[in-house]
Amino acid sequence: MSPAVRPLVQHGATRPKGALPLAGSESLWFTHAEILDRTAPPRLVPASELPADLLENLTAPRKDLMGLDMSVPQLMGILNVTPDSFSDGGVHFDPGTARNAALSMIRAGATIIDIGGESTRPGADTIDCEVETIRTAPVIAALRQETDLPISIDTRKSTVARAALDAGASLVNDVAGFTYDPDLAPLCAAAGVPVCIMHALGDPATMQQNPHYDDVVLDVFAYLQTRVASLSAIGIPRDRMVIDPGIGFGKTEAHNLALLRNLSLFHGLGCPILLGVSRKRFIGTIGQAPDPATRAPGSIAVGLAALAQGVQILRVHDVDDTAQALRLWAAAR
């Protein structure tokens, strides 16, 4: 297992001697890294002193995923076809409305559409597979007739994922990190599709009931490291994996902020990183925006900070606003 190492990410066309690229980036690089250990204070070391296999994970370009270039930021548009999601529940429950919303997000700049039929908001109950499938598969099939862009199915269940893949889905995004349904990971391995592995503490119904960690950054890193190894062992190659630290899933505000400050650590797993913070509660609390629909500015601020740490995919509700901000962020840098 790789040690927990956080590269100190910098940017710019001019680099000092010995600077190493972050995940193959032309603009992000590092010369030093912070070693995080449960039994000792953090310490800084020159990048040249890191183990060769870890350096390979930190510096190697990420391969294209579903035809998308992982050397530039990608936007995943959120399409919840549920009656009860925390921010947009009921808005896209009608299949025709869902289709139109997805096409609108694509026109605005989304390069992936993530479709979910079961709410995973704090306190949400598990729903029947048949209900979840009825909500998602027809929308995926209809959307696949309109676009060749990747479509992701956001589910924990193999039955739902199988129907979604048959309908044209390109990726399986599991908030349970492929630990909820033992048949889901083998299905993805056999189908040869990419997966997104997210960390969550507990299930949605109970995850926000006093979540506790020994060290949230190291605990989440260790969990994702173990899941990457487990999925590799059943035939899903690392270059078909995306990792997600699971902001807001069994985490307090302090936990979320600690993970956000240490996002570059997760490049050590050698996979593209997806970040989903859009409209979440801590953004409303810190940004003084009680209504989730008004949290685009705060969501974008956190997203741009994450891109500066090399995150490859942002999962967002407000695609048009985020795409505009991303274009200006890139131009200014």
C-alpha positions as CSV (number, residue, x, y, z in Angstrom):
1,M,0.0,0.0,0.0
2,S,1.2,3.5,-0.9
3,P,1.9,5.9,2.0
4,A,-0.3,9.0,2.4
5,V,1.6,11.7,0.6
6,R,0.2,15.2,-0.2
7,P,2.0,16.9,-3.1
8,L,2.3,20.7,-2.5
9,V,0.7,21.7,-5.8
10,Q,1.9,24.9,-7.6
11,H,1.0,26.2,-11.1
12,G,2.7,28.1,-13.9
13,A,4.5,27.6,-17.1
14,T,7.9,28.3,-15.5
15,R,9.0,25.5,-13.2
16,P,12.1,25.2,-11.0
17,K,14.6,22.5,-11.6
18,G,13.3,19.1,-10.4
19,A,9.6,20.1,-10.4
20,L,7.4,17.1,-11.3
21,P,4.0,17.3,-13.2
22,L,0.9,16.5,-11.2
23,A,-1.0,13.7,-13.0
24,G,0.7,14.7,-16.3
25,S,-0.6,18.2,-16.1
26,E,1.2,20.9,-18.2
27,S,0.4,23.6,-15.6
28,L,0.3,21.9,-12.2
29,W,3.5,20.7,-10.6
30,F,5.2,20.0,-7.3
31,T,8.7,20.0,-5.8
32,H,7.9,18.9,-2.3
33,A,5.3,16.8,-0.6
34,E,3.9,16.3,2.9
35,I,4.0,12.9,4.5
36,L,1.0,12.2,6.6
37,D,1.3,9.6,9.3
38,R,-1.0,8.5,12.2
39,T,1.9,8.2,14.6
40,A,4.1,11.2,13.8
41,P,3.7,14.9,12.9
42,P,3.4,15.8,9.2
43,R,6.8,16.3,7.6
44,L,7.9,17.8,4.3
45,V,10.2,16.0,1.9
46,P,11.6,16.8,-1.6
47,A,9.6,15.0,-4.3
48,S,12.8,13.3,-5.4
49,E,12.8,11.3,-2.1
50,L,9.4,9.7,-2.7
51,P,9.2,6.0,-3.6
52,A,9.3,5.3,-7.4
53,D,5.9,3.6,-7.5
54,L,4.2,6.5,-5.6
55,L,5.9,9.0,-7.9
56,E,4.5,7.1,-10.9
57,N,0.9,7.4,-9.5
58,L,1.4,11.1,-8.7
59,T,2.9,12.2,-12.0
60,A,1.7,9.9,-14.7
61,P,-0.9,11.3,-17.1
62,R,-4.3,9.9,-16.6
63,K,-5.6,8.0,-19.6
64,D,-8.6,9.3,-21.5
65,L,-11.8,8.1,-19.8
66,M,-14.9,7.3,-22.1
67,G,-13.2,9.4,-24.7
68,L,-12.8,12.4,-22.3
69,D,-9.4,14.0,-21.9
70,M,-8.4,13.8,-18.2
71,S,-5.7,16.5,-18.6
72,V,-8.4,19.2,-18.7
73,P,-11.3,19.7,-16.2
74,Q,-14.6,17.9,-17.0
75,L,-18.1,18.7,-15.8
76,M,-20.5,16.1,-14.8
77,G,-24.1,17.4,-14.8
78,I,-26.4,16.1,-12.0
79,L,-29.8,14.8,-13.1
80,N,-31.8,13.3,-10.2
81,V,-35.0,11.7,-11.5
82,T,-36.3,11.4,-7.9
83,P,-39.1,13.0,-6.0
84,D,-36.9,13.7,-2.9
85,S,-33.3,14.6,-3.6
86,F,-32.1,17.3,-1.3
87,S,-31.7,20.1,-3.9
88,D,-33.6,19.2,-7.0
89,G,-36.0,16.5,-5.9
90,G,-39.1,16.4,-8.1
91,V,-37.7,18.9,-10.6
92,H,-36.8,16.2,-13.2
93,F,-39.1,13.5,-12.1
94,D,-41.0,13.6,-15.5
95,P,-38.9,11.7,-18.1
96,G,-39.5,14.3,-20.8
97,T,-38.4,17.1,-18.4
98,A,-35.4,15.0,-17.4
99,R,-34.4,14.5,-21.1
100,N,-34.7,18.3,-21.8
101,A,-32.7,19.2,-18.7
102,A,-29.9,16.8,-19.7
103,L,-29.7,18.3,-23.2
104,S,-29.6,21.8,-21.7
105,M,-26.7,20.8,-19.5
106,I,-24.8,19.4,-22.4
107,R,-25.3,22.6,-24.4
108,A,-24.0,24.5,-21.4
109,G,-20.8,22.5,-21.2
110,A,-21.5,19.2,-19.3
111,T,-19.3,16.4,-20.7
112,I,-20.9,13.7,-18.6
113,I,-24.5,13.4,-17.4
114,D,-25.0,11.5,-14.1
115,I,-28.5,10.1,-13.7
116,G,-29.7,8.9,-10.3
117,G,-33.1,7.4,-9.3
118,E,-32.6,6.9,-5.6
119,S,-32.0,9.9,-3.2
120,T,-28.9,9.5,-1.1
121,R,-29.5,12.7,0.9
122,P,-29.0,12.5,4.6
123,G,-31.9,10.5,6.1
124,A,-33.1,9.0,2.8
125,D,-34.4,5.4,2.9
126,T,-33.4,2.7,0.4
127,I,-35.9,2.2,-2.4
128,D,-36.9,-0.9,-4.4
129,C,-34.6,-1.8,-7.4
130,E,-37.6,-2.0,-9.7
131,V,-38.7,1.5,-8.8
132,E,-35.2,2.9,-9.3
133,T,-34.9,1.1,-12.6
134,I,-38.2,2.4,-13.9
135,R,-37.0,5.9,-13.0
136,T,-33.6,5.7,-14.7
137,A,-33.4,3.3,-17.6
138,P,-36.0,5.0,-19.8
139,V,-34.4,8.4,-19.4
140,I,-30.9,6.9,-20.2
141,A,-32.3,5.2,-23.3
142,A,-34.0,8.4,-24.5
143,L,-31.0,10.5,-23.9
144,R,-28.7,8.0,-25.6
145,Q,-30.7,8.6,-28.8
146,E,-29.8,12.3,-28.5
147,T,-26.1,12.3,-27.6
148,D,-22.9,10.2,-27.7
149,L,-21.5,11.8,-24.6
150,P,-20.9,9.6,-21.6
151,I,-23.9,8.9,-19.3
152,S,-23.3,7.7,-15.8
153,I,-25.8,5.7,-13.6
154,D,-25.7,6.7,-10.0
155,T,-26.6,3.5,-8.2
156,R,-25.5,1.0,-5.5
157,K,-27.4,-1.9,-7.1
158,S,-26.4,-4.4,-9.7
159,T,-30.0,-4.8,-11.1
160,V,-30.4,-1.1,-11.6
161,A,-26.9,-0.8,-13.1
162,R,-27.5,-3.7,-15.5
163,A,-30.6,-2.1,-16.9
164,A,-28.8,1.2,-17.2
165,L,-25.9,-0.3,-19.1
166,D,-28.3,-2.0,-21.4
167,A,-30.0,1.3,-22.0
168,G,-26.7,3.0,-22.9
169,A,-25.0,4.1,-19.7
170,S,-21.2,4.4,-19.9
171,L,-20.1,4.5,-16.2
172,V,-21.3,3.2,-12.9
173,N,-21.1,5.7,-10.0
174,D,-21.6,4.0,-6.6
175,V,-21.8,6.2,-3.5
176,A,-21.2,3.0,-1.4
177,G,-17.8,2.3,-3.1
178,F,-19.0,-1.0,-4.4
179,T,-19.6,-2.4,-0.9
180,Y,-23.4,-2.4,-0.8
181,D,-24.2,-5.0,-3.5
182,P,-21.6,-7.8,-4.0
183,D,-22.7,-8.3,-7.6
184,L,-22.2,-4.8,-8.7
185,A,-18.4,-4.8,-9.1
186,P,-18.2,-8.1,-11.0
187,L,-21.0,-6.8,-13.3
188,C,-18.8,-3.7,-14.1
189,A,-15.7,-5.9,-14.6
190,A,-17.5,-8.2,-17.0
191,A,-19.1,-5.2,-18.9
192,G,-15.7,-3.5,-19.1
193,V,-17.2,-0.1,-18.0
194,P,-15.5,2.6,-15.9
195,V,-16.5,3.0,-12.3
196,C,-16.6,5.8,-9.8
197,I,-15.7,4.7,-6.2
198,M,-17.0,7.0,-3.5
199,H,-16.4,7.0,0.2
200,A,-19.3,7.2,2.6
201,L,-19.5,6.4,6.3
202,G,-22.7,4.4,6.8
203,D,-25.8,4.5,4.6
204,P,-27.8,7.6,3.7
205,A,-30.4,7.0,6.4
206,T,-27.9,7.2,9.3
207,M,-24.6,8.7,7.8
208,Q,-25.0,12.1,9.4
209,Q,-25.7,10.9,12.9
210,N,-22.6,11.9,14.7
211,P,-20.0,10.7,12.2
212,H,-16.6,10.0,13.7
213,Y,-13.1,9.3,12.4
214,D,-9.7,8.7,13.9
215,D,-8.3,11.0,11.2
216,V,-10.8,11.8,8.4
217,V,-8.1,12.4,5.7
218,L,-6.1,9.2,6.4
219,D,-9.3,7.1,7.0
220,V,-10.9,8.1,3.7
221,F,-7.6,7.7,1.9
222,A,-7.1,4.2,3.4
223,Y,-10.7,3.2,2.4
224,L,-10.3,4.3,-1.2
225,Q,-6.9,2.7,-1.4
226,T,-8.4,-0.6,-0.2
227,R,-11.3,-0.4,-2.6
228,V,-9.0,0.4,-5.6
229,A,-7.0,-2.7,-4.7
230,S,-10.1,-4.9,-4.3
231,L,-11.6,-3.8,-7.6
232,S,-8.2,-4.3,-9.4
233,A,-8.2,-7.8,-8.1
234,I,-11.5,-8.7,-9.7
235,G,-10.5,-7.3,-13.1
236,I,-11.3,-3.6,-13.2
237,P,-8.1,-1.8,-14.2
238,R,-7.0,1.3,-12.4
239,D,-7.3,3.3,-15.6
240,R,-11.1,2.6,-15.6
241,M,-11.5,3.9,-12.0
242,V,-12.4,7.3,-10.7
243,I,-12.3,8.1,-7.0
244,D,-14.5,10.4,-5.0
245,P,-13.8,11.4,-1.3
246,G,-17.5,11.7,-0.7
247,I,-17.9,15.2,0.6
248,G,-21.0,15.3,2.8
249,F,-21.5,11.6,3.1
250,G,-21.0,10.8,6.7
251,K,-18.9,13.9,7.4
252,T,-19.3,17.0,9.5
253,E,-18.4,20.5,8.2
254,A,-14.9,20.1,9.8
255,H,-14.4,16.7,8.1
256,N,-15.4,18.2,4.7
257,L,-13.0,21.1,5.0
258,A,-10.1,18.8,6.1
259,L,-10.7,16.7,3.0
260,L,-10.9,19.7,0.7
261,R,-7.6,21.1,2.0
262,N,-5.9,17.8,1.3
263,L,-7.4,16.8,-2.0
264,S,-4.0,16.5,-3.8
265,L,-3.3,13.5,-1.5
266,F,-5.7,11.3,-3.5
267,H,-3.6,11.6,-6.6
268,G,-1.4,9.0,-5.0
269,L,-4.0,6.4,-5.9
270,G,-3.2,6.9,-9.6
271,C,-6.8,7.5,-10.6
272,P,-8.8,10.6,-11.8
273,I,-10.5,12.4,-8.9
274,L,-14.1,13.4,-9.0
275,L,-15.4,16.0,-6.5
276,G,-19.1,16.4,-5.7
277,V,-19.8,19.5,-3.5
278,S,-22.6,21.1,-5.4
279,R,-25.1,22.9,-3.2
280,K,-24.2,20.8,-0.1
281,R,-25.1,21.8,3.4
282,F,-21.7,23.1,4.5
283,I,-21.7,25.5,1.5
284,G,-25.0,26.9,2.7
285,T,-23.8,27.2,6.3
286,I,-20.5,28.9,5.5
287,G,-21.9,30.9,2.5
288,Q,-25.0,31.9,4.4
289,A,-27.3,30.5,1.7
290,P,-30.1,28.5,3.4
291,D,-31.8,27.7,0.1
292,P,-29.8,25.0,-1.9
293,A,-30.8,26.6,-5.2
294,T,-28.8,29.8,-4.3
295,R,-25.6,28.0,-3.5
296,A,-24.0,28.1,-7.0
297,P,-21.4,30.8,-6.1
298,G,-20.2,28.8,-3.1
299,S,-20.2,25.5,-5.0
300,I,-18.1,27.1,-7.8
301,A,-15.6,28.6,-5.3
302,V,-15.0,25.2,-3.8
303,G,-14.8,23.6,-7.3
304,L,-12.2,26.0,-8.6
305,A,-10.1,25.5,-5.4
306,A,-10.3,21.7,-6.1
307,L,-9.2,22.2,-9.7
308,A,-6.2,24.0,-8.4
309,Q,-5.3,20.8,-6.6
310,G,-5.6,18.8,-9.8
311,V,-9.2,17.4,-9.5
312,Q,-10.2,16.2,-12.9
313,I,-14.1,16.0,-12.7
314,L,-16.5,18.3,-11.0
315,R,-20.0,17.0,-10.4
316,V,-22.4,19.9,-10.4
317,H,-26.0,21.1,-10.6
318,D,-25.3,24.5,-12.1
319,V,-23.5,23.5,-15.3
320,D,-23.9,26.8,-17.1
321,D,-22.5,29.0,-14.2
322,T,-19.7,26.5,-13.5
323,A,-18.7,26.3,-17.1
324,Q,-18.5,30.1,-17.4
325,A,-16.4,30.3,-14.2
326,L,-14.1,27.5,-15.4
327,R,-13.4,29.3,-18.7
328,L,-12.4,32.5,-16.8
329,W,-10.4,30.6,-14.2
330,A,-8.4,28.9,-17.0
331,A,-7.9,32.1,-18.9
332,A,-6.7,34.0,-15.8
333,R,-4.2,31.2,-15.0
